[in-house]
């Protein structure tokens, strides 16, 4: 990405990636090159429903969080799934997940479940 396409702001984790650029036309122009590389060199395809070009102020949905210009929140779907699955064996893991975002109320709810014995 950075060397071949000259992308300056690029984040990747396994098979997920985010490219940040101020010009949406520039972002759209990168799609054919990215798609070609993925298909020809790696045998992969971009998921047609998961390629999104949006404004930064709308937030970037990436790895279970929505990152906004000045803070990060837990994705609603991630929070709901977490609240259904939290138990004595994984409470520390979920509290660690919440630590990386604004999640005071969620943290309180998980801790309350911990105190009540996961009823």
Phi, psi and omega in degrees: 000305185291316182281311185287320184252353179072027180282126183273315184250101187220132179233135179222140171221116187047249183257012177252142176210158180228135173241129180247128178207148183285342184251111181296333178292320177298317178299314179297325181290340178282337186304312180299319179295317180296313180300316179298313179299312182300316183288312185283321185265329186243350182069031181242165177228149171287136177287121186299332181269357184246005175268115185229131172248119183214168179282146182301323182294344176279347179094149177250117179274109186208123174059039176088358178237158168247116182263122178253171186306325186238003179195173182230140176234158176287137177299139183305315180297321178295318180296316179298315180298318180297315183295331177286327189260350185297135177210180184300330182281340185235008184299321181295322179297315180292323176295325175294322177297317182291333183300336184270011182208178173282108183208042184302310182294322178295317178300317179298319180295318179294316179295325177295318177298322179296317181291326182274001176082023175059052178291000000 
